[in-house]
C-alpha cells in the first residue's frame, strides 16, 4: 500500500472500470427484479418461469454496452477530446486506453449475449410446451388466447407460438426476433474469434474484413425488438383480477371479475440506446472518406537495406504533433483496408514521414510495388486519414522522459527526437524537458540502420551545444551469435560502435530495468519522469511495475508515470 498514489489506492482507470461495472450490475439487477416480480408479467412467468428475467436482464446490459462499443474507436472524437482544454494529462491517459476499454465492453457483450441467447432458447421451448398443455391448465389456457378480431390493437394473445406444428428451428427463422437474433449472434461470434491475437497478427485481413460485420450486427440489433416476443399484461375495463382469476381460467370472459386478459409487447428500446453513437460513427466515417479524397504527394521514397520502407509524404493542410499516427490506404492493394503507422517526422518539417516494416500481406505488397519504381517517380495512389493523438504527445509535459522502443516501435520516438533537435536549433524557450533517456531494443543489427543516422546528427548537435548530457541513449541487441561477438571483440578499441557508428556502444542482451530505473531516480532525485513505451504487452507490464516500484512515496521526490502507445 505504500506505493499508492492516492488516498483511496485506486487509479482513475480502476475507478472508471468500477463505475462501468457498477452500472452494468445495477441494470442487470433492476431489470431482473422488474421482470421477476412485476405484476404485469405474472401470467408471462406462468409460461416461462425465471428464464423470463434471465433473458431480459442481459438485454438491458447489452443495450448499455452496445451504446459504448463504438465510441472508443471513433478516433477523431478521441483526438478532439485530447485537444480540448478540459482534458488534462490524467484524462488523456485514460483516452489512451480506448482499445482496452473497447475489448472490455466487447467481452461484456459476448457474455450477456450468451446468457440472453440461452435463456431465450429455453423460453421458446417452454412456449411450445405450454402450447401443447404440458405444464397444466393455466399455461395451456394462456397459450390458446388468440387475437380478438374486434380489437384494433390485436393485443389479446400472450404466447407467440400460435401453431401446434411450430418447432424451435421454425420459430428462429420465421420471426423477426428469432431471425435477427441468429444473425446478430453469428456476426458477434465471427467478430470475436477473428479478433484473437494470433489471428489479428498473422491474418490481419481476416480480422479487418470480419470486424466490419458490426454493420450487420447493429442493423440486426435495431430491428431485434420489433417482434415484441416478450409480452406483458395490459389493463382492461373492467380490470382482470389476477389473484382470483389465475385459479379459474375456465371463467375468463364469463364473470365481470375475470375478463379475458390482454397482452402487449414492450416498445423496442435498443435503437434509442445506439442511435447517438451510430450517428457519431457515421460522421466519423464521412470525415475519413473526405480525408481519403484529399490528394497525397510523394516527396521521397527510400528503401532501407533492412526492408524498412520510408515514405516522405505531402498533403495540403496536414498538421501533426510529435508521436501521432495516421492510417494508410492503398486502393491498388485493397479499397477497404486501412493500417495504422506512427509518423517519424517532426511537426517542424514541411512533410511527414512514415517508416513501414514488412509484416503481413499488405505491407509486403506495398513494399514490392514501391521498390520496383524508377527513381524519382510517384508511388501508387495512397489515402491518409489522421493524424490521431497518442500518449507520446505528452512527452514534453515532463521534466524527464524515458523513451523505450522495441523494433519498429521506435517510430514515435524518432518524431520526438527530431522535434527536440529543431527546438534546440531554434532555441525554443517553451521546451520544458531537461533530460531524455532513450532505450531501443532490437533483435537484428539491420534494424538499427535507418535510425542510426538520426542519432548521429543528434549526438553531434548536442556536443556542439554543450548539451551532451541532455540525451542519454542505449541500444540493446537482443538477438546475436558467437560470430557477431567475435567481430565486436576485434573492434572493441574503436571510438565508435561497429554496428551503428555511434559513440555510444551497443549493449547485448536485454536491459536490467531495475538498474536503469535506479539510475534515473538517482540522477533526478526530485523530478516527475514520464516513461513512454511503444512495444509488446509483456514489456509494458514490466515497465508499469517498475514505475510503481521506483516512485517515491514522498511527493517531493522522484515519481514515474507510465504511458503506452495503443493503436
Secondary structure, 3 states (H helix, E strand, C coil): CCCCCCCCCCCHHHHHHHHHHHHHHHHHHHHHHHHHHCHHHHHHHHHHCCHHHHHHHHHHHHHHHHHHCCHHHCHHHHHHHHHCCCCCHHHHHHHCCHHHHHHHHHHHHHHHHHHHHHHHHHHHHHHHHHHCCCCCHHHHHHHHCCCCCCCCCCCCCCCCCCCCCCCHHHHHHHCHHHHHHHHHHHHHHHHHHHCCHHHHHHCHHHHHHHHCCHHHHHHHHHHHHHHCCCEEEECCCCCCCHHHHCCCHHHCCCCHHHCCCEEEECCCCHHHHHHHHHHHHHHHHHHHHHHHHCCEEEEEEEECCCCEEEEEEEECCCCCCCCCEEEEECCCCCCCCCEEEEECCCCCCCCEEEEEECCCHHHHHHHHHHHCCCCCCCCCCCEEEEEECCHHHHHHHCCEEEEEEEHHHHHHHHHHHHHHHHHHHCCCCCCCCCEEEEEEEECCHHHHHHHHHHHHHHHHHHHHCCCCCCEEEEEEECCCCHHHHHHHHHCCCCCCCCCCCCCCCCEECCCCHHHHHHHHHHHCCCCEEEEEEECCHHHHHHHHHHHHHCCCCCCCCCEEEEEECCC
